[in-house]
Amino acid sequence: MGLTSSIDNSIEAYKPSPNTPNPKTDNGINYTVNNNTNGINAPTPHTVFKISGINRSKQPYSSGIYTVSIEAPRKEGDIFAIEKGDIQKTPREPPKNRVTFRRYRRLHIHRLDAIVEVNNIVKDTVVGDLLKLLNYENVKEKHTSGKAFTTWVYREKRGETITISLNHKTGTYTVRITTHRLQRLKDFIDYAYTVLRIDKIRTLMIETYIRYLERYELKIAKTLEALDIELGKGLKQHLIPNRGKHDYYLSRAKLEYRGATVVLKTYRHATYRQHKPLEAEYHPKLEQLTILKNQPTTLNIEDTIRHYATLLYTIAWAINPRLVLGEYEINETETIEVYAIDKQIQKYIRGITKRIKAEIILEQQYPDKRIAIAKLLVEKKMRITEIVKLMGYSKRHVYRVIKELIDTGIIKRVKRGVYEWTNKKPKLEKQRIVESRPMRLQQAIQFIRENKAHIVNDKGTLAIEYEDEYAIRRIIISNIIIEEERVIEQQAGRTIIYRIPRYKLLQLIHT
């Protein structure tokens, strides 16, 4: 069944009666047409906003680094407008007051994608509606046709695209938006809900990032490596030699985080070698891509971004790199501030920092930091105070580890400050680690199978336990509750009930 046009110069896309509540829970947007602007008036988002303040007519393009002067911490919800006097071109010597992440406290929103499936549409009508609704200008159209699909692409500029594709086999359409502007994404999702009557977004992809000073690159790259060990599905790295060191042209970790697939990467601009250190494009970016499936069209976009961007925010908060703000970051990107830190991720990063310092000296990786301390004592002849300073532990903690190493017969004390090996190939008991982590039910089943985990609690909150080469891990899957005749999954504000008896779920897991 085709759809008639819902947007023209006299018809409103969605207009409830004054006494009728808007069915959309995400701050329902009432679209109306204004002939003077030839577009759609919609409220400006109040929590995600664009950092602006530069007069383009007076400010020539430059890829130089800008610094931000911040007088006082901002309160939650404050709009941070950078005035002209607050933005200064970086002088030849790097300024001492370049902003750190904890002072800036914002992530830049980059590419946003949403894909919906529709059984039947009038293609030209939907295209006309969306071009007008999203205020596209100077649109270029491209049409391709093949045996499987016919595709129409409407591009305004790089990163601003509407794509409609017809599947010849099923006769269904997919409608996709790619944008850097949050309001366009919200308008598109609202149109899908109110006009196309779509209740689910098939795929939602969100990119957030920070650009940081290159001297933090090694620490961030090592953080991604360690997170891949804890949460990952695979790590890809491409290093480039550069004047006696390695640049991480790309370090990419694919993770499972809060039930979603997340890709974390630190990478350089393709032509970064052609830029100078005083130009923003020379410095690396830390970026998070979150891929969500089958999300309701009534979701709150800002809350969704915050929920999953907690991972990137926690990494940036823990490492606290100095940020690089180029003209693109100042003029083009929208930003969002996340209000929470993931304590478990923060704990991983603290351990990573300590391990990196020891590995650089020992020139070898030691998953168990107790053995690293033994090597530093015996082979590097380091004093306890030096180990405390190097690894960031308290003196009490280091003494406790040394006592454990002596009690288990791994090292012995010869005299004050001097230790020798008793057993050069020690086998310490694995540490027991307990953590809480949400997963979708299908992901939990796959995780249990892949890690050969056994279930330690199958009544109430699901808990599993497995052993790897580093530790014995108990994972409490906090959002899945098992009852006798059903399984309850809570995810991103939704509650999903599976009519699966408990015994059948256990059979499914172990089959």
Secondary structure by P-SEA (a helix, b strand, c coil): cccccccccccccccccccccccccccbbbbbbbccccbbbbbccccccccccccccccccccbbbbbbbcccccccbbbbbcccccccccccccccccccccccbbbbcbbbbbbbbcccaaaaaaaaaaaaacccbbbbbbbbcccbbbbbbbcccccbbbbbbcccccbbbbbbbbccaaaaaaaaaaaacccccccccbbbbbbbccccccaaaaaaaaaaaaaaacccbbbbbbbbccccccccbbbbbbbcccbbbbbbcccccccccccccccccbbbbbbbbbbccccccccaaaaaaaaaaaaaaaaaaaccbbbbcccccccbbbbbbccccaaaaaaaaaaaaaaaaaaaaccccccaaaaaaaaaccccccaaaaaaaacccaaaaaaaaaaaaaacccccccccbbbbccccccccbbbbbbbbbbcaaaaaaaaaaacccccccccbbbbbbcccccccccccccbbbcccbbbbbcccbbbbbcccaaaaaaaaac
